[in-house]
């Protein structure tokens, strides 16, 4: 059961993640950060909550994030100073200055960087989970969840009864195209059609 103490820890993490992103944005405007940056502001409660649940369950999952992954890294225990150095393209950054904002990688927290292709973290995460049998969390956007290889990966994960959680961070947009223009279904319904638990949370 999640008590008030744990809820406060979630809020504390989420607040830190949001403050980090706001400071990052200020430094982008000042041109102190010169690489393309994908902010996760507005999504920080999701990894903050999941990381606390994992602590309660004493689980250290494999993490596969999308390009807006700063809050995943920070919430699950990534080093903030190393993320700053990564955004400055420094060799002592969390991904050695090679991943930039979109491909944060840290073996210390079991986080594997995104390769830049839409939704590929889905099948890659499923493959890693299948081979290792370790609990795995895959973060997707609502647009990347529409890719055929993501849907195939869901089917495989269900068939093999893998210990995997897919989190679809749904902002209703693929670039600027709203969901109602693109499709007439929700991912929670797709999950149920694959005989997986599927939940729609507002």
N, C-alpha and C positions, 0 to 999 in steps of 0.2 A: 504494500500500500504506500502511496506517495503522500507523505505528511508535509506539514508546513515547512519544516527544516529543509527538506529536499526541494520543495517548490522555491524557497529562497535561493538555494544553490543554483537552480535553473535560471532564475531571474538574474542572479549575479553574473553567471556566464554569458547569458544573452545580452546583458547590458554592456559587458566588456567587449563582446563581439561587435555590437553596434557602434560603440565608441571608437573601436579600432577602425572600422570602415569609414566613419565620419572623418577621423584624422587622416586616413588614407586619401579620401576625397579632397580634403584641404590641400594636401601635398601634391595631388595631381594638378589642381588649379594653380598652385605656385610653381609648377613645372619641376618640382623636386623628384617626382617619379615620372620617368620618360617612356615606360613600356605600356602596352595596352593592359588595362586593368578591368577585371570583372568583379564588381562588388556584390557581396551576399547580403547587404542590408535588407531587412524585411524577412529574411529566412532564418535568422539566428535562433529563434525559439525551437526549431525542429532539431538540429544537432545538439543543442544545449539540453533538451529534454532526453533525447536518446542516450546521450553520454552518461547522464545520471542514472538512467534505468540500467544501462550496462554495468555501472559501478555496483548498483544494488544486487544485480544478478551475478556479479563477479565474472563478467564476460569481457574479453578484449577482442572485438570483432575485426575482421578485415574490412577496410573502408574504401569504397570506390565512389569518388565524388564527380560532379560535373564541373564545368568551367567556373561557376561561381562557388568556389570551395573554401574561401578563407575561414568562414565560421565553422565549417566541419573540422578543419585543422585545429583551430583555436579551442573549440568546445571539447574535443577529444584529447586535449593535453599537449598540443603542439607548442613549440617555443615561439612566443610573439616576436622576440628580438630577431630570431632567424627568419621569420616571415617578412619583417621589415627589410632585412638584408636581401632577401629574395626579390622583393619589389624594387630594390635599388640595383638589381642585377649583379650582386656581389657573390664571389665564389664561396663565401662562408654562409650563404643563405640556406634555407631548409632543403632546397633542391639544387644546391651548388650554383645558383645563379643561372641555371639552364631552363628551369620550368616556367619561370615568370609567375604571373598571377593565376593562370588557368590550369596549370599542371602541378599543383602542390603535391609533394611526395615526401613521406617520412616513414622509414621502416620502424622507427621507435614507437610510433602509434599505429602501425599497420595500415597506413594510408598510402594508396597507390595513385599516382598522378594520371590525370585525364589526357588522352592522346590528341584531343582537338577535334575528333570526328563525332558527329551528332549521335549520342546514345551508345557508343561502343563500350562504355563502362558497364552496360547491362550484360552483354554476353561475356565480356572479360571477367566481370565479377562472378558470374555463374560458373565459368570455367575454373576460376581459382577456388571457389567454394566446393565444386565437385571433386577436385583433386585433393584438397586439404581436409575437407569435411569440417572446416572451422566456421563458426557463426560469421555471417557476412552481411554488411549493409551496403546497398547500392542506392545512390541518390540520382534521380533523373528529373529532368524538366518535363512539363506536359507535352512539349513538342517532340523531344527525343524519345518519349515513351511510345510514339506513333511509328517509329522505325520498325520495319519488318523483322530485323534481326533481334530487336528487343523483345518483340512478341514471341519469336521462336525461343529465345532464352527463357522467357517466363514458362513456356510449355515444358521445356527441359527441366527447369528447376522443380516444377510441380511433379513431373513424372518420376524424378529421382528423389523426391521428398527432401530437398536440400534445406539446411538451416540458414535460410536467407530471407532478408527483409528488403523489399523494394519500397523506397520512399519517393513519391512523385510530388515534387514541389511545383504546384500548379498556379501560375500567375495569369492563366487564361490567354497567353500570347505566344505565338511563334513569330519572332521578330515583332511585327505589328499586326499580325493576323489573328483575330480572336478565334477561340475554340469553336464557336457555333458555325463559323464559316468552313472550318476544316473537318469537323466530324459531329456525329450525333450520339456519341457514347462517352462513358466515363471509364477511367482506368480501373476503378473499383469493380465495375461490372465485368471488365475483361478478366481481371484476376479470378473472379468467381467462376467465369466460364472455363477457366483452366483448373478448377477445383482447388483454388487457393483462397485463403482468407482475404477479403477485400473490404476496405473501409474508407469512407469519404469523410474527412474531418474539415470543418470550417475553422 
